[in-house]
Amino acid sequence: MCGDNETSVTEFILLGFYSYQNLKIVLFIVFLLIYISILTGNLMIILLVTTSPHLKNPMYIFLKHLALADVVFTSNIIPNMLHTIINDGSRMTITACYTQYYFHCFSAFAQSLFLTSMSFDRYIAICHPLRYISVMNPKVCSCFIFWSWATGFILLQIEFISLSNLKFCGSNIIDHFFCDFAPVLSIASSDTFKVLWEDFVITAFLIIVPFVLVIISYISIFITILKLTTADGRRKAFSTCSSHLAILCLYYGTIITIYLFPVGQNTPHENKLKSLLYTTLTPFLNPILYSMRNQEIRRSLHHLFCKLYRNFRFNSFYIK
């Protein structure tokens, strides 16, 4: 309960990028364009993999679900961030704040596990190609997809029971552009030790362990690539894997520094900058690095545009 001279908080005020008010129009346009690009790229991947019969192997199925997780992840954050920017702040009820944070974590953990699944798929395809069909069979693929979505959903119930018991008295100002873990806990009036440890354990299990598995997979892939006989083959493989690994390190690295040591380790400005890296930059780069450089995806995209163009020409001729 709150003290005699304190009032119980019923809503939070998000400050957003209040120190950059003179640039709010520029920030709004930039983040709006990024959001449109993210939606366009990821929805295109979902459409292509769903409709193209030759994009049915596990790699593309995992990619489709990663794209879906990216859409959920960014749609949960960026529209409200745009509202916060243009209005010099925004108000959210505690329930709305917790809901935003829940979907943020749920989709982020799904992203992490799908990235791990894709790394494992590439490891089997490159390091053990003769066993690929038997290992990555439809049943295994379905299990990966189910648990990638379900694991975060289940484990987050534990943390959110503790979060719902937190009390907020006095200040209700959150110096962030969305309801993130550390900024919310920094204004809590009740003891946060339990929820901090629960967050530490869940983050370690769903972020650090997958990150270690990804690194091990790519080390094995690089070792196999070094054994390739052609220099051109090694160069192309290294180029692709290096770009994938760079975006993975950016994604996992920023999340680990924010959520593994959430309170008191970073300034609000540092938290915002790091959060921008994994909430906007990595979802923006994922479709480019994982899809647009892929020949099968580009071929399917070309076929789709040709089909749409032929249908448009036919309909225009029919109308005339």
VEXZAVEX-629152 format. One record per residue (C-alpha): residue number from 0; residue in three letters; x, y, z. Coordinates in nm, 4 decimals. Last residue first. Layout:
BEGIN
{site NUM "Ala" {X Y Z}}
...
//
This chain:
BEGIN
{site 319 "Lys" {-1.1602 -0.1779 -7.2486}}
{site 318 "Ile" {-1.2384 -0.3531 -6.9199}}
{site 317 "Tyr" {-1.1037 -0.6836 -7.0537}}
{site 316 "Phe" {-0.7781 -0.5207 -7.1694}}
{site 315 "Ser" {-0.7229 -0.3630 -6.8260}}
{site 314 "Asn" {-0.8049 -0.6934 -6.6557}}
{site 313 "Phe" {-0.5569 -0.8813 -6.8758}}
{site 312 "Arg" {-0.2817 -0.6238 -6.8261}}
{site 311 "Phe" {-0.3339 -0.6267 -6.4475}}
{site 310 "Asn" {-0.3347 -1.0057 -6.4401}}
{site 309 "Arg" {-0.0122 -1.0126 -6.6406}}
{site 308 "Tyr" {0.1474 -0.7564 -6.4048}}
{site 307 "Leu" {0.0394 -0.9500 -6.0960}}
{site 306 "Lys" {0.1880 -1.2692 -6.2408}}
{site 305 "Cys" {0.5116 -1.0937 -6.3320}}
{site 304 "Phe" {0.5311 -0.9421 -5.9821}}
{site 303 "Leu" {0.4811 -1.2841 -5.8235}}
{site 302 "His" {0.7345 -1.4528 -6.0514}}
{site 301 "His" {0.9956 -1.1862 -5.9667}}
{site 300 "Leu" {0.9278 -1.2266 -5.5939}}
{site 299 "Ser" {0.9657 -1.6024 -5.6265}}
{site 298 "Arg" {1.3000 -1.5566 -5.8040}}
{site 297 "Arg" {1.4175 -1.3082 -5.5404}}
{site 296 "Ile" {1.3217 -1.5489 -5.2619}}
{site 295 "Glu" {1.4970 -1.8385 -5.4348}}
{site 294 "Gln" {1.8085 -1.6274 -5.4974}}
{site 293 "Asn" {1.8445 -1.5163 -5.1345}}
{site 292 "Arg" {1.9983 -1.1720 -5.0887}}
{site 291 "Met" {1.6492 -1.0210 -5.0513}}
{site 290 "Ser" {1.5591 -1.2785 -4.7893}}
{site 289 "Tyr" {1.7788 -1.3192 -4.4825}}
{site 288 "Leu" {1.9844 -1.0001 -4.5054}}
{site 287 "Ile" {1.7152 -0.7690 -4.6420}}
{site 286 "Pro" {1.4188 -0.9134 -4.4517}}
{site 285 "Asn" {1.6200 -0.9028 -4.1246}}
{site 284 "Leu" {1.7580 -0.5491 -4.1680}}
{site 283 "Phe" {1.4422 -0.3570 -4.0696}}
{site 282 "Pro" {1.3627 -0.5971 -3.7835}}
{site 281 "Thr" {1.7256 -0.5436 -3.6666}}
{site 280 "Leu" {1.7138 -0.1632 -3.6877}}
{site 279 "Thr" {1.3754 -0.0892 -3.5287}}
{site 278 "Thr" {1.3257 -0.2655 -3.1941}}
{site 277 "Tyr" {1.6805 -0.4058 -3.1644}}
{site 276 "Leu" {1.8811 -0.0888 -3.2244}}
{site 275 "Leu" {1.6142 0.1456 -3.0882}}
{site 274 "Ser" {1.6321 -0.0303 -2.7516}}
{site 273 "Lys" {2.0068 0.0317 -2.7357}}
{site 272 "Leu" {1.9562 0.4046 -2.7961}}
{site 271 "Lys" {1.6676 0.4309 -2.5512}}
{site 270 "Asn" {1.8564 0.2436 -2.2788}}
{site 269 "Glu" {2.1649 0.4609 -2.3302}}
{site 268 "His" {1.9556 0.7795 -2.2919}}
{site 267 "Pro" {1.7858 0.6423 -1.9794}}
{site 266 "Thr" {2.1320 0.5714 -1.8295}}
{site 265 "Asn" {2.2431 0.2091 -1.8124}}
{site 264 "Gln" {2.3445 -0.0217 -1.5267}}
{site 263 "Gly" {2.0985 0.0974 -1.2629}}
{site 262 "Val" {1.8270 -0.1586 -1.3351}}
{site 261 "Pro" {1.8312 -0.4026 -1.6259}}
{site 260 "Phe" {2.1389 -0.6216 -1.5965}}
{site 259 "Leu" {2.0300 -0.9203 -1.8061}}
{site 258 "Tyr" {1.7643 -0.7151 -1.9789}}
{site 257 "Ile" {1.9474 -0.4235 -2.1399}}
{site 256 "Thr" {2.2966 -0.5645 -2.1991}}
{site 255 "Ile" {2.1530 -0.8993 -2.3133}}
{site 254 "Ile" {1.9023 -0.7373 -2.5519}}
{site 253 "Thr" {2.1719 -0.5208 -2.7137}}
{site 252 "Gly" {2.4063 -0.8150 -2.7667}}
{site 251 "Tyr" {2.1377 -1.0520 -2.8962}}
{site 250 "Tyr" {2.0299 -0.8231 -3.1796}}
{site 249 "Leu" {2.3708 -0.6813 -3.2715}}
{site 248 "Cys" {2.5329 -1.0262 -3.2509}}
{site 247 "Leu" {2.2588 -1.1719 -3.4719}}
{site 246 "Ile" {2.2939 -0.8876 -3.7238}}
{site 245 "Ala" {2.6686 -0.9520 -3.7506}}
{site 244 "Leu" {2.6235 -1.3306 -3.7687}}
{site 243 "His" {2.3891 -1.3038 -4.0668}}
{site 242 "Ser" {2.6259 -1.0662 -4.2470}}
{site 241 "Ser" {2.9191 -1.2991 -4.1781}}
{site 240 "Cys" {2.7239 -1.6055 -4.2954}}
{site 239 "Thr" {2.6406 -1.4520 -4.6337}}
{site 238 "Ser" {2.9867 -1.3101 -4.7047}}
{site 237 "Phe" {3.1610 -1.6227 -4.5759}}
{site 236 "Ala" {2.9514 -1.8444 -4.8048}}
{site 235 "Lys" {3.0157 -1.6224 -5.1072}}
{site 234 "Arg" {3.3913 -1.6067 -5.0410}}
{site 233 "Arg" {3.4239 -1.9792 -4.9710}}
{site 232 "Gly" {3.2419 -2.0685 -5.2929}}
{site 231 "Asp" {3.4597 -1.8281 -5.4916}}
{site 230 "Ala" {3.7758 -1.9785 -5.3400}}
{site 229 "Thr" {3.6734 -2.3266 -5.4534}}
{site 228 "Thr" {3.7708 -2.6345 -5.2511}}
{site 227 "Leu" {3.5452 -2.5817 -4.9511}}
{site 226 "Lys" {3.7144 -2.6877 -4.6260}}
{site 225 "Leu" {3.7055 -2.3350 -4.4853}}
{site 224 "Ile" {3.3261 -2.3446 -4.5217}}
{site 223 "Thr" {3.3077 -2.6396 -4.2818}}
{site 222 "Ile" {3.4969 -2.4460 -4.0142}}
{site 221 "Phe" {3.2726 -2.1442 -4.0746}}
{site 220 "Ile" {2.9602 -2.3602 -4.0322}}
{site 219 "Ser" {3.0900 -2.5100 -3.7076}}
{site 218 "Ile" {3.1600 -2.1599 -3.5739}}
{site 217 "Tyr" {2.8141 -2.0583 -3.6964}}
{site 216 "Ser" {2.6401 -2.3341 -3.5023}}
{site 215 "Ile" {2.8404 -2.2662 -3.1852}}
{site 214 "Ile" {2.7535 -1.8952 -3.2059}}
{site 213 "Val" {2.3835 -1.9737 -3.2557}}
{site 212 "Leu" {2.3853 -2.2168 -2.9618}}
{site 211 "Val" {2.5450 -1.9499 -2.7402}}
{site 210 "Phe" {2.2805 -1.6985 -2.8503}}
{site 209 "Pro" {2.0013 -1.9501 -2.7828}}
{site 208 "Val" {2.1353 -2.0005 -2.4265}}
{site 207 "Ile" {2.1733 -1.6253 -2.3696}}
{site 206 "Ile" {1.8276 -1.5212 -2.4936}}
{site 205 "Leu" {1.5553 -1.7640 -2.3836}}
{site 204 "Phe" {1.7190 -1.9267 -2.0803}}
{site 203 "Ala" {1.9271 -1.6308 -1.9624}}
{site 202 "Thr" {1.6359 -1.3933 -2.0204}}
{site 201 "Ile" {1.4021 -1.6193 -1.8223}}
{site 200 "Val" {1.6507 -1.6504 -1.5337}}
{site 199 "Phe" {1.7299 -1.2776 -1.5177}}
{site 198 "Asp" {1.3622 -1.1783 -1.5487}}
{site 197 "Glu" {1.2732 -1.4088 -1.2598}}
{site 196 "Trp" {1.5618 -1.2641 -1.0601}}
{site 195 "Leu" {1.4440 -0.9088 -1.1198}}
{site 194 "Val" {1.0821 -1.0040 -1.0421}}
{site 193 "Lys" {1.1859 -1.1391 -0.7028}}
{site 192 "Phe" {1.4107 -0.8456 -0.6080}}
{site 191 "Thr" {1.1589 -0.5751 -0.7059}}
{site 190 "Asp" {1.0467 -0.4710 -0.3570}}
{site 189 "Ser" {0.7602 -0.2218 -0.3691}}
{site 188 "Ser" {0.7654 0.1444 -0.4760}}
{site 187 "Ala" {0.8209 0.0872 -0.8480}}
{site 186 "Ile" {0.9705 0.3851 -1.0352}}
{site 185 "Ser" {1.2884 0.2080 -1.1562}}
{site 184 "Leu" {1.0911 -0.1095 -1.2290}}
{site 183 "Val" {0.9058 0.0594 -1.5154}}
{site 182 "Pro" {1.2234 0.2058 -1.6685}}
{site 181 "Ala" {1.4022 -0.1333 -1.6406}}
{site 180 "Phe" {1.1302 -0.3495 -1.8012}}
{site 179 "Asp" {1.0199 -0.1411 -2.0986}}
{site 178 "Cys" {0.6897 0.0366 -2.1378}}
{site 177 "Phe" {0.7647 0.2329 -2.4553}}
{site 176 "Phe" {0.9446 0.5524 -2.5612}}
{site 175 "His" {1.1415 0.5859 -2.2368}}
{site 174 "Asp" {1.1784 0.8167 -1.9375}}
{site 173 "Ile" {0.8811 0.6761 -1.7477}}
{site 172 "Ile" {0.6982 0.9293 -1.5277}}
{site 171 "Asn" {0.4508 0.7933 -1.2715}}
{site 170 "Ser" {0.6140 0.9371 -0.9611}}
{site 169 "Gly" {0.4340 0.8962 -0.6298}}
{site 168 "Cys" {0.3325 0.5384 -0.5585}}
{site 167 "Phe" {0.3600 0.2321 -0.7796}}
{site 166 "Lys" {0.3014 -0.1110 -0.6276}}
{site 165 "Leu" {0.4219 -0.4365 -0.7817}}
{site 164 "Asn" {0.1918 -0.7397 -0.7549}}
{site 163 "Ser" {0.1136 -0.7476 -1.1284}}
{site 162 "Leu" {0.4851 -0.7745 -1.2031}}
{site 161 "Ser" {0.5158 -1.0890 -0.9902}}
{site 160 "Ile" {0.2331 -1.2635 -1.1764}}
{site 159 "Phe" {0.3846 -1.1273 -1.4963}}
{site 158 "Glu" {0.7149 -1.3028 -1.4389}}
{site 157 "Ile" {0.5580 -1.6468 -1.4021}}
{site 156 "Gln" {0.3228 -1.6032 -1.6989}}
{site 155 "Leu" {0.6250 -1.5083 -1.9105}}
{site 154 "Leu" {0.7452 -1.8685 -1.9010}}
{site 153 "Ile" {0.4418 -2.0031 -2.0880}}
{site 152 "Phe" {0.4201 -1.7449 -2.3687}}
{site 151 "Gly" {0.7980 -1.7459 -2.4092}}
{site 150 "Thr" {0.8022 -2.1212 -2.4618}}
{site 149 "Ala" {0.4902 -2.1374 -2.6821}}
{site 148 "Trp" {0.5978 -1.9510 -2.9959}}
{site 147 "Ser" {0.9380 -2.1135 -3.0423}}
{site 146 "Trp" {0.7922 -2.4334 -2.8991}}
{site 145 "Phe" {0.5374 -2.4676 -3.1793}}
{site 144 "Ile" {0.7756 -2.3729 -3.4609}}
{site 143 "Phe" {1.0539 -2.6072 -3.3488}}
{site 142 "Cys" {0.8038 -2.8900 -3.3013}}
{site 141 "Ser" {0.6627 -2.8328 -3.6511}}
{site 140 "Cys" {1.0130 -2.8513 -3.8017}}
{site 139 "Val" {1.0846 -3.1745 -3.6146}}
{site 138 "Lys" {0.7628 -3.3293 -3.7488}}
{site 137 "Pro" {0.8242 -3.2003 -4.1025}}
{site 136 "Asn" {1.1720 -3.3609 -4.1205}}
{site 135 "Met" {1.4851 -3.1601 -4.0444}}
{site 134 "Val" {1.6931 -3.4572 -3.9256}}
{site 133 "Ser" {1.6067 -3.7117 -4.1977}}
{site 132 "Ile" {1.6188 -3.4601 -4.4835}}
{site 131 "Tyr" {1.9407 -3.2974 -4.3600}}
{site 130 "Arg" {2.1393 -3.6141 -4.2920}}
{site 129 "Leu" {2.3371 -3.6069 -4.6172}}
{site 128 "Pro" {2.3962 -3.2320 -4.5795}}
{site 127 "His" {2.5692 -3.2608 -4.2393}}
{site 126 "Cys" {2.7821 -2.9456 -4.2018}}
{site 125 "Ile" {2.6020 -2.7180 -4.4490}}
{site 124 "Ala" {2.2355 -2.8223 -4.4215}}
{site 123 "Ile" {2.2622 -2.9291 -4.0554}}
{site 122 "Tyr" {2.4247 -2.5999 -3.9515}}
{site 121 "Arg" {2.1845 -2.3982 -4.1687}}
{site 120 "Asp" {1.8859 -2.5588 -3.9912}}
{site 119 "Phe" {2.0489 -2.5001 -3.6533}}
{site 118 "Ser" {2.0951 -2.1325 -3.7389}}
{site 117 "Met" {1.7333 -2.1086 -3.8545}}
{site 116 "Ser" {1.6115 -2.2660 -3.5302}}
{site 115 "Thr" {1.8228 -2.0230 -3.3276}}
{site 114 "Leu" {1.6804 -1.7264 -3.5193}}
{site 113 "Phe" {1.3344 -1.8733 -3.4563}}
{site 112 "Leu" {1.4127 -1.8993 -3.0838}}
{site 111 "Ser" {1.5280 -1.5387 -3.0549}}
{site 110 "Gln" {1.2390 -1.4022 -3.2605}}
{site 109 "Ala" {0.9909 -1.5933 -3.0420}}
{site 108 "Phe" {1.1588 -1.4447 -2.7338}}
{site 107 "Ala" {1.1203 -1.0962 -2.8817}}
{site 106 "Ser" {0.7542 -1.1631 -2.9745}}
{site 105 "Phe" {0.6609 -1.2673 -2.6209}}
{site 104 "Cys" {0.8759 -0.9997 -2.4573}}
{site 103 "His" {0.7150 -0.7126 -2.6510}}
{site 102 "Phe" {0.3731 -0.8742 -2.6251}}
{site 101 "Tyr" {0.4081 -0.8742 -2.2455}}
{site 100 "Tyr" {0.5565 -0.5224 -2.2324}}
{site 99 "Gln" {0.2634 -0.3808 -2.4279}}
{site 98 "Thr" {0.0142 -0.5614 -2.2056}}
{site 97 "Tyr" {0.1934 -0.4400 -1.8922}}
{site 96 "Cys" {0.1701 -0.0800 -2.0134}}
{site 95 "Ala" {-0.1950 -0.1177 -2.1147}}
{site 94 "Thr" {-0.2776 -0.2544 -1.7686}}
{site 93 "Ile" {-0.0803 0.0232 -1.5965}}
{site 92 "Thr" {-0.2706 0.2809 -1.7993}}
{site 91 "Met" {-0.0760 0.4632 -2.0671}}
{site 90 "Arg" {-0.0174 0.8342 -2.1238}}
{site 89 "Ser" {0.1864 0.9870 -2.4047}}
{site 88 "Gly" {0.4793 1.2187 -2.4673}}
{site 87 "Asp" {0.5668 1.5125 -2.6909}}
{site 86 "Asn" {0.2509 1.4509 -2.8977}}
{site 85 "Ile" {0.4281 1.3717 -3.2290}}
{site 84 "Ile" {0.6937 1.1586 -3.0623}}
{site 83 "Thr" {0.4611 0.9656 -2.8300}}
{site 82 "His" {0.2196 0.8826 -3.1123}}
{site 81 "Leu" {0.5122 0.7612 -3.3241}}
{site 80 "Met" {0.6295 0.5468 -3.0307}}
{site 79 "Asn" {0.2758 0.4070 -2.9991}}
{site 78 "Pro" {0.2877 0.3001 -3.3637}}
{site 77 "Ile" {0.6483 0.1684 -3.3201}}
{site 76 "Ile" {0.6148 -0.0680 -3.0242}}
{site 75 "Asn" {0.3496 -0.3407 -3.0629}}
{site 74 "Ser" {0.3581 -0.3195 -3.4412}}
{site 73 "Thr" {0.7360 -0.3756 -3.4245}}
{site 72 "Phe" {0.7204 -0.7043 -3.2337}}
{site 71 "Val" {0.4073 -0.8400 -3.4023}}
{site 70 "Val" {0.5557 -0.7761 -3.7488}}
{site 69 "Asp" {0.8950 -0.9151 -3.6460}}
{site 68 "Ala" {0.7282 -1.2296 -3.5067}}
{site 67 "Leu" {0.5505 -1.2769 -3.8409}}
{site 66 "Ala" {0.8807 -1.2344 -4.0265}}
{site 65 "Leu" {1.0427 -1.4909 -3.7960}}
{site 64 "His" {0.7496 -1.7221 -3.8725}}
{site 63 "Lys" {0.8083 -1.6860 -4.2460}}
{site 62 "Leu" {1.1835 -1.7352 -4.2031}}
{site 61 "Phe" {1.1243 -2.0575 -4.0101}}
{site 60 "Ile" {0.9126 -2.1820 -4.3027}}
{site 59 "Tyr" {1.1809 -2.0663 -4.5448}}
{site 58 "Met" {1.4559 -2.2619 -4.3698}}
{site 57 "Pro" {1.2310 -2.5641 -4.3107}}
{site 56 "Asn" {1.1707 -2.6334 -4.6839}}
{site 55 "Lys" {0.8480 -2.5104 -4.8411}}
{site 54 "Leu" {0.9651 -2.2298 -5.0684}}
{site 53 "His" {0.9172 -2.4277 -5.3935}}
{site 52 "Pro" {0.5352 -2.4154 -5.3730}}
{site 51 "Ser" {0.5246 -2.0331 -5.3492}}
{site 50 "Thr" {0.2037 -1.9033 -5.1860}}
{site 49 "Thr" {0.2816 -1.9126 -4.8129}}
{site 48 "Val" {0.6542 -1.8445 -4.8512}}
{site 47 "Leu" {0.5878 -1.5481 -5.0811}}
{site 46 "Leu" {0.3071 -1.3967 -4.8723}}
{site 45 "Ile" {0.4980 -1.4232 -4.5425}}
{site 44 "Ile" {0.8096 -1.2766 -4.7057}}
{site 43 "Met" {0.6062 -0.9887 -4.8537}}
{site 42 "Leu" {0.4535 -0.9250 -4.5111}}
{site 41 "Asn" {0.8060 -0.8993 -4.3717}}
{site 40 "Gly" {0.9374 -0.6550 -4.6291}}
{site 39 "Thr" {0.6296 -0.4314 -4.6418}}
{site 38 "Leu" {0.5816 -0.4216 -4.2643}}
{site 37 "Ile" {0.9475 -0.3404 -4.1984}}
{site 36 "Ser" {0.9555 -0.0783 -4.4751}}
{site 35 "Ile" {0.6400 0.0884 -4.3402}}
{site 34 "Tyr" {0.7933 0.0918 -3.9913}}
{site 33 "Ile" {1.1202 0.2409 -4.1198}}
{site 32 "Leu" {0.9272 0.5086 -4.3102}}
{site 31 "Leu" {0.7283 0.5944 -3.9963}}
{site 30 "Phe" {1.0488 0.5987 -3.7906}}
{site 29 "Val" {1.2122 0.8502 -4.0250}}
{site 28 "Ile" {0.8995 1.0664 -4.0633}}
{site 27 "Phe" {0.8382 1.0880 -3.6871}}
{site 26 "Leu" {1.2050 1.1542 -3.6118}}
{site 25 "Val" {1.2136 1.4395 -3.8658}}
{site 24 "Ile" {0.8926 1.5887 -3.7277}}
{site 23 "Lys" {1.0209 1.5495 -3.3699}}
{site 22 "Leu" {1.3533 1.7199 -3.4360}}
{site 21 "Asn" {1.2982 2.0334 -3.2239}}
{site 20 "Gln" {1.1488 1.8111 -2.9540}}
{site 19 "Tyr" {1.4725 1.6144 -2.9214}}
{site 18 "Ser" {1.5018 1.6132 -2.5395}}
{site 17 "Tyr" {1.1441 1.4805 -2.5166}}
{site 16 "Phe" {1.2299 1.1627 -2.7068}}
{site 15 "Gly" {0.9674 0.9454 -2.5369}}
{site 14 "Leu" {0.8414 1.0936 -2.2109}}
{site 13 "Leu" {0.5990 0.8111 -2.1346}}
{site 12 "Ile" {0.3506 0.9076 -1.8629}}
{site 11 "Phe" {0.2195 0.6128 -1.6625}}
{site 10 "Glu" {-0.1297 0.5448 -1.5334}}
{site 9 "Thr" {-0.3053 0.4375 -1.2142}}
{site 8 "Val" {-0.0376 0.5427 -0.9629}}
{site 7 "Ser" {-0.1362 0.5218 -0.5968}}
{site 6 "Thr" {-0.0952 0.8532 -0.4206}}
{site 5 "Glu" {0.1648 0.9275 -0.1563}}
{site 4 "Asn" {0.1497 1.1337 0.1628}}
{site 3 "Asp" {-0.0226 0.8667 0.3696}}
{site 2 "Gly" {0.1952 0.5877 0.2319}}
{site 1 "Cys" {0.1076 0.3598 -0.0577}}
{site 0 "Met" {0.0000 0.0000 0.0000}}
//
